Amino acid sequence: MRATDEQAFSEEQQSKEKQKNIKKYNIRERKIVNAAYREMIRAELADKLYDEILRIIVAQKKYKDPHYSAKDLAKELKTNTRYLSGVINSRFGMNYTCLINEYRIREAKHLLVDKRYTDKTIEEISAMVGFANRQSFYAAFYKHVGGTPREYRLNNTSQK
């Protein structure tokens, strides 16, 4: 095979592997939906809710609780889930689950390469950051990072 043929073959193999992983981890394309209620939320209310969401989810690390739902957050913010969903969609550009998973994955990436946690298994780390099961952790991790937690740990701990 010539170099270009080998490169095309390699790219085709990578594409097939990616498609296999997308199916394996049940990853779906993001749909953008225009919802009229999003424009109905007053800007000052949306700003206030945005700040409170950050305070609760990030500062208080509520994302680590696997049972903490959008309904719980709305109750804590003294609002309803529809407003909460609208603010999260407009200000963060994602839904509640994606927002929570983003912070969980950030934490997991840190723990996977931290020398203090090398004795922890990947499943233990997934539980520490708030995932209820292995499958949801691997799917979210693959979606955000583009590889498995094991690959991430191996690639990033060998450099140090």
Rosetta constraint file for C-alpha pairs under 8 A:
AtomPair CA 1 CA 5 HARMONIC 5.92 0.50
AtomPair CA 1 CA 6 HARMONIC 6.20 0.50
AtomPair CA 2 CA 6 HARMONIC 6.21 0.50
AtomPair CA 3 CA 7 HARMONIC 6.10 0.50
AtomPair CA 4 CA 8 HARMONIC 6.11 0.50
AtomPair CA 5 CA 9 HARMONIC 6.08 0.50
AtomPair CA 6 CA 10 HARMONIC 6.05 0.50
AtomPair CA 7 CA 11 HARMONIC 6.14 0.50
AtomPair CA 8 CA 12 HARMONIC 6.10 0.50
AtomPair CA 9 CA 13 HARMONIC 6.19 0.50
AtomPair CA 10 CA 14 HARMONIC 6.22 0.50
AtomPair CA 11 CA 15 HARMONIC 6.12 0.50
AtomPair CA 12 CA 16 HARMONIC 6.21 0.50
AtomPair CA 13 CA 17 HARMONIC 6.16 0.50
AtomPair CA 14 CA 18 HARMONIC 6.13 0.50
AtomPair CA 15 CA 19 HARMONIC 6.23 0.50
AtomPair CA 16 CA 20 HARMONIC 6.13 0.50
AtomPair CA 17 CA 21 HARMONIC 6.24 0.50
AtomPair CA 18 CA 22 HARMONIC 6.14 0.50
AtomPair CA 19 CA 23 HARMONIC 6.31 0.50
AtomPair CA 20 CA 24 HARMONIC 5.99 0.50
AtomPair CA 21 CA 25 HARMONIC 5.89 0.50
AtomPair CA 22 CA 26 HARMONIC 5.83 0.50
AtomPair CA 22 CA 27 HARMONIC 5.17 0.50
AtomPair CA 22 CA 28 HARMONIC 7.75 0.50
AtomPair CA 23 CA 27 HARMONIC 6.58 0.50
AtomPair CA 25 CA 135 HARMONIC 7.36 0.50
AtomPair CA 25 CA 138 HARMONIC 6.96 0.50
AtomPair CA 25 CA 139 HARMONIC 4.62 0.50
AtomPair CA 25 CA 142 HARMONIC 7.55 0.50
AtomPair CA 26 CA 139 HARMONIC 6.82 0.50
AtomPair CA 27 CA 139 HARMONIC 6.85 0.50
AtomPair CA 27 CA 143 HARMONIC 6.94 0.50
AtomPair CA 35 CA 39 HARMONIC 7.94 0.50
AtomPair CA 36 CA 40 HARMONIC 6.99 0.50
AtomPair CA 37 CA 41 HARMONIC 6.91 0.50
AtomPair CA 37 CA 86 HARMONIC 7.14 0.50
AtomPair CA 38 CA 83 HARMONIC 7.72 0.50
AtomPair CA 38 CA 86 HARMONIC 4.98 0.50
AtomPair CA 38 CA 87 HARMONIC 7.31 0.50
AtomPair CA 38 CA 90 HARMONIC 7.15 0.50
AtomPair CA 41 CA 45 HARMONIC 6.91 0.50
AtomPair CA 41 CA 46 HARMONIC 6.44 0.50
AtomPair CA 41 CA 83 HARMONIC 7.08 0.50
AtomPair CA 41 CA 86 HARMONIC 7.68 0.50
AtomPair CA 41 CA 87 HARMONIC 7.86 0.50
AtomPair CA 42 CA 46 HARMONIC 6.15 0.50
AtomPair CA 43 CA 47 HARMONIC 6.07 0.50
AtomPair CA 44 CA 48 HARMONIC 6.17 0.50
AtomPair CA 45 CA 49 HARMONIC 6.08 0.50
AtomPair CA 46 CA 50 HARMONIC 5.95 0.50
AtomPair CA 46 CA 87 HARMONIC 5.72 0.50
AtomPair CA 47 CA 51 HARMONIC 6.30 0.50
AtomPair CA 48 CA 52 HARMONIC 6.27 0.50
AtomPair CA 49 CA 53 HARMONIC 5.92 0.50
AtomPair CA 49 CA 77 HARMONIC 7.49 0.50
AtomPair CA 49 CA 84 HARMONIC 7.55 0.50
AtomPair CA 49 CA 87 HARMONIC 7.13 0.50
AtomPair CA 50 CA 54 HARMONIC 6.31 0.50
AtomPair CA 50 CA 87 HARMONIC 6.73 0.50
AtomPair CA 50 CA 88 HARMONIC 7.40 0.50
AtomPair CA 50 CA 91 HARMONIC 7.03 0.50
AtomPair CA 51 CA 55 HARMONIC 6.20 0.50
AtomPair CA 52 CA 56 HARMONIC 6.11 0.50
AtomPair CA 52 CA 77 HARMONIC 7.31 0.50
AtomPair CA 53 CA 57 HARMONIC 5.77 0.50
AtomPair CA 53 CA 58 HARMONIC 7.82 0.50
AtomPair CA 53 CA 73 HARMONIC 7.89 0.50
AtomPair CA 54 CA 58 HARMONIC 5.26 0.50
AtomPair CA 54 CA 59 HARMONIC 6.80 0.50
AtomPair CA 55 CA 59 HARMONIC 4.90 0.50
AtomPair CA 55 CA 60 HARMONIC 6.47 0.50
AtomPair CA 56 CA 60 HARMONIC 5.03 0.50
AtomPair CA 56 CA 61 HARMONIC 6.80 0.50
AtomPair CA 56 CA 62 HARMONIC 6.35 0.50
AtomPair CA 57 CA 61 HARMONIC 5.25 0.50
AtomPair CA 57 CA 62 HARMONIC 4.85 0.50
AtomPair CA 57 CA 63 HARMONIC 5.72 0.50
AtomPair CA 57 CA 100 HARMONIC 7.58 0.50
AtomPair CA 58 CA 62 HARMONIC 6.92 0.50
AtomPair CA 58 CA 63 HARMONIC 7.29 0.50
AtomPair CA 58 CA 103 HARMONIC 7.52 0.50
AtomPair CA 62 CA 68 HARMONIC 6.91 0.50
AtomPair CA 63 CA 68 HARMONIC 7.17 0.50
AtomPair CA 63 CA 100 HARMONIC 5.45 0.50
AtomPair CA 63 CA 101 HARMONIC 7.64 0.50
AtomPair CA 63 CA 103 HARMONIC 6.81 0.50
AtomPair CA 63 CA 104 HARMONIC 6.40 0.50
AtomPair CA 63 CA 129 HARMONIC 7.34 0.50
AtomPair CA 63 CA 130 HARMONIC 6.30 0.50
AtomPair CA 64 CA 104 HARMONIC 6.89 0.50
AtomPair CA 64 CA 128 HARMONIC 6.86 0.50
AtomPair CA 64 CA 129 HARMONIC 4.79 0.50
AtomPair CA 64 CA 130 HARMONIC 3.93 0.50
AtomPair CA 64 CA 131 HARMONIC 7.59 0.50
AtomPair CA 65 CA 129 HARMONIC 7.80 0.50
AtomPair CA 65 CA 130 HARMONIC 5.09 0.50
AtomPair CA 66 CA 130 HARMONIC 4.62 0.50
AtomPair CA 66 CA 131 HARMONIC 5.59 0.50
AtomPair CA 66 CA 132 HARMONIC 5.57 0.50
AtomPair CA 68 CA 72 HARMONIC 6.12 0.50
AtomPair CA 68 CA 73 HARMONIC 7.40 0.50
AtomPair CA 69 CA 73 HARMONIC 6.39 0.50
AtomPair CA 70 CA 74 HARMONIC 6.04 0.50
AtomPair CA 70 CA 81 HARMONIC 6.49 0.50
AtomPair CA 70 CA 84 HARMONIC 7.74 0.50
AtomPair CA 70 CA 96 HARMONIC 6.54 0.50
AtomPair CA 71 CA 75 HARMONIC 6.14 0.50
AtomPair CA 71 CA 80 HARMONIC 7.63 0.50
AtomPair CA 71 CA 81 HARMONIC 5.95 0.50
AtomPair CA 72 CA 76 HARMONIC 6.21 0.50
AtomPair CA 73 CA 77 HARMONIC 6.15 0.50
AtomPair CA 74 CA 78 HARMONIC 5.96 0.50
AtomPair CA 74 CA 79 HARMONIC 5.15 0.50
AtomPair CA 74 CA 80 HARMONIC 5.36 0.50
AtomPair CA 74 CA 81 HARMONIC 5.50 0.50
AtomPair CA 74 CA 84 HARMONIC 6.26 0.50
AtomPair CA 75 CA 79 HARMONIC 6.21 0.50
AtomPair CA 75 CA 80 HARMONIC 7.07 0.50
AtomPair CA 79 CA 83 HARMONIC 6.88 0.50
AtomPair CA 79 CA 84 HARMONIC 7.07 0.50
AtomPair CA 80 CA 84 HARMONIC 6.31 0.50
AtomPair CA 81 CA 85 HARMONIC 5.82 0.50
AtomPair CA 82 CA 86 HARMONIC 6.17 0.50
AtomPair CA 83 CA 87 HARMONIC 6.17 0.50
AtomPair CA 84 CA 88 HARMONIC 6.17 0.50
AtomPair CA 85 CA 89 HARMONIC 6.00 0.50
AtomPair CA 85 CA 95 HARMONIC 6.72 0.50
AtomPair CA 85 CA 96 HARMONIC 6.77 0.50
AtomPair CA 86 CA 90 HARMONIC 6.03 0.50
AtomPair CA 87 CA 91 HARMONIC 5.66 0.50
AtomPair CA 87 CA 92 HARMONIC 7.68 0.50
AtomPair CA 88 CA 92 HARMONIC 5.22 0.50
AtomPair CA 88 CA 93 HARMONIC 6.76 0.50
AtomPair CA 88 CA 94 HARMONIC 6.43 0.50
AtomPair CA 88 CA 95 HARMONIC 6.13 0.50
AtomPair CA 88 CA 96 HARMONIC 6.56 0.50
AtomPair CA 88 CA 99 HARMONIC 7.99 0.50
AtomPair CA 89 CA 93 HARMONIC 4.75 0.50
AtomPair CA 89 CA 94 HARMONIC 4.90 0.50
AtomPair CA 89 CA 95 HARMONIC 5.52 0.50
AtomPair CA 89 CA 96 HARMONIC 7.96 0.50
AtomPair CA 90 CA 94 HARMONIC 7.73 0.50
AtomPair CA 92 CA 99 HARMONIC 7.56 0.50
AtomPair CA 94 CA 98 HARMONIC 6.03 0.50
AtomPair CA 94 CA 99 HARMONIC 6.38 0.50
AtomPair CA 95 CA 99 HARMONIC 6.23 0.50
AtomPair CA 96 CA 100 HARMONIC 6.24 0.50
AtomPair CA 97 CA 101 HARMONIC 6.03 0.50
AtomPair CA 98 CA 102 HARMONIC 5.97 0.50
AtomPair CA 99 CA 103 HARMONIC 6.71 0.50
AtomPair CA 100 CA 104 HARMONIC 6.29 0.50
AtomPair CA 101 CA 105 HARMONIC 5.94 0.50
AtomPair CA 101 CA 140 HARMONIC 6.60 0.50
AtomPair CA 102 CA 106 HARMONIC 6.24 0.50
AtomPair CA 102 CA 144 HARMONIC 7.43 0.50
AtomPair CA 103 CA 107 HARMONIC 6.25 0.50
AtomPair CA 104 CA 108 HARMONIC 6.06 0.50
AtomPair CA 104 CA 129 HARMONIC 5.32 0.50
AtomPair CA 104 CA 130 HARMONIC 6.66 0.50
AtomPair CA 104 CA 131 HARMONIC 7.77 0.50
AtomPair CA 105 CA 109 HARMONIC 5.99 0.50
AtomPair CA 105 CA 129 HARMONIC 7.74 0.50
AtomPair CA 105 CA 140 HARMONIC 7.38 0.50
AtomPair CA 105 CA 141 HARMONIC 6.12 0.50
AtomPair CA 105 CA 144 HARMONIC 7.47 0.50
AtomPair CA 106 CA 110 HARMONIC 6.44 0.50
AtomPair CA 107 CA 111 HARMONIC 6.25 0.50
AtomPair CA 107 CA 129 HARMONIC 6.48 0.50
AtomPair CA 108 CA 112 HARMONIC 5.92 0.50
AtomPair CA 108 CA 125 HARMONIC 6.48 0.50
AtomPair CA 108 CA 126 HARMONIC 6.78 0.50
AtomPair CA 108 CA 129 HARMONIC 6.27 0.50
AtomPair CA 109 CA 113 HARMONIC 6.69 0.50
AtomPair CA 109 CA 149 HARMONIC 7.90 0.50
AtomPair CA 109 CA 152 HARMONIC 7.74 0.50
AtomPair CA 109 CA 153 HARMONIC 7.99 0.50
AtomPair CA 110 CA 114 HARMONIC 6.10 0.50
AtomPair CA 111 CA 117 HARMONIC 6.18 0.50
AtomPair CA 111 CA 125 HARMONIC 7.02 0.50
AtomPair CA 112 CA 117 HARMONIC 6.85 0.50
AtomPair CA 112 CA 118 HARMONIC 7.15 0.50
AtomPair CA 112 CA 122 HARMONIC 7.54 0.50
AtomPair CA 112 CA 125 HARMONIC 7.37 0.50
AtomPair CA 112 CA 149 HARMONIC 7.60 0.50
AtomPair CA 112 CA 152 HARMONIC 7.74 0.50
AtomPair CA 112 CA 153 HARMONIC 5.50 0.50
AtomPair CA 113 CA 117 HARMONIC 7.56 0.50
AtomPair CA 113 CA 118 HARMONIC 7.35 0.50
AtomPair CA 113 CA 153 HARMONIC 5.80 0.50
AtomPair CA 113 CA 156 HARMONIC 6.36 0.50
AtomPair CA 113 CA 157 HARMONIC 5.49 0.50
AtomPair CA 114 CA 118 HARMONIC 6.81 0.50
AtomPair CA 120 CA 124 HARMONIC 5.99 0.50
AtomPair CA 120 CA 125 HARMONIC 6.54 0.50
AtomPair CA 121 CA 125 HARMONIC 6.37 0.50
AtomPair CA 122 CA 126 HARMONIC 6.14 0.50
AtomPair CA 122 CA 149 HARMONIC 7.00 0.50
AtomPair CA 122 CA 150 HARMONIC 7.28 0.50
AtomPair CA 123 CA 127 HARMONIC 6.30 0.50
AtomPair CA 123 CA 134 HARMONIC 6.28 0.50
AtomPair CA 124 CA 128 HARMONIC 6.17 0.50
AtomPair CA 125 CA 129 HARMONIC 6.35 0.50
AtomPair CA 126 CA 130 HARMONIC 6.46 0.50
AtomPair CA 126 CA 131 HARMONIC 5.44 0.50
AtomPair CA 126 CA 132 HARMONIC 7.92 0.50
AtomPair CA 126 CA 133 HARMONIC 7.76 0.50
AtomPair CA 126 CA 134 HARMONIC 7.09 0.50
AtomPair CA 126 CA 137 HARMONIC 6.22 0.50
AtomPair CA 127 CA 131 HARMONIC 5.19 0.50
AtomPair CA 127 CA 132 HARMONIC 6.40 0.50
AtomPair CA 127 CA 133 HARMONIC 7.51 0.50
AtomPair CA 131 CA 136 HARMONIC 6.86 0.50
AtomPair CA 131 CA 137 HARMONIC 5.89 0.50
AtomPair CA 132 CA 136 HARMONIC 7.49 0.50
AtomPair CA 133 CA 137 HARMONIC 6.55 0.50
AtomPair CA 134 CA 138 HARMONIC 6.19 0.50
AtomPair CA 135 CA 139 HARMONIC 6.09 0.50
AtomPair CA 136 CA 140 HARMONIC 6.05 0.50
AtomPair CA 137 CA 141 HARMONIC 5.92 0.50
AtomPair CA 138 CA 142 HARMONIC 5.95 0.50
AtomPair CA 138 CA 148 HARMONIC 6.48 0.50
AtomPair CA 138 CA 149 HARMONIC 7.04 0.50
AtomPair CA 139 CA 143 HARMONIC 6.14 0.50
AtomPair CA 140 CA 144 HARMONIC 6.22 0.50
AtomPair CA 141 CA 145 HARMONIC 5.75 0.50
AtomPair CA 141 CA 146 HARMONIC 7.36 0.50
AtomPair CA 141 CA 147 HARMONIC 7.17 0.50
AtomPair CA 141 CA 148 HARMONIC 6.54 0.50
AtomPair CA 141 CA 149 HARMONIC 6.70 0.50
AtomPair CA 142 CA 146 HARMONIC 4.68 0.50
AtomPair CA 142 CA 147 HARMONIC 4.85 0.50
AtomPair CA 142 CA 148 HARMONIC 5.56 0.50
AtomPair CA 142 CA 149 HARMONIC 7.76 0.50
AtomPair CA 143 CA 147 HARMONIC 7.90 0.50
AtomPair CA 147 CA 151 HARMONIC 6.34 0.50
AtomPair CA 147 CA 152 HARMONIC 6.72 0.50
AtomPair CA 148 CA 152 HARMONIC 6.26 0.50
AtomPair CA 149 CA 153 HARMONIC 6.09 0.50
AtomPair CA 150 CA 154 HARMONIC 6.16 0.50
AtomPair CA 151 CA 155 HARMONIC 5.98 0.50
AtomPair CA 152 CA 156 HARMONIC 5.97 0.50
AtomPair CA 153 CA 157 HARMONIC 5.82 0.50
AtomPair CA 154 CA 158 HARMONIC 6.25 0.50
AtomPair CA 155 CA 159 HARMONIC 7.21 0.50
AtomPair CA 156 CA 160 HARMONIC 7.46 0.50
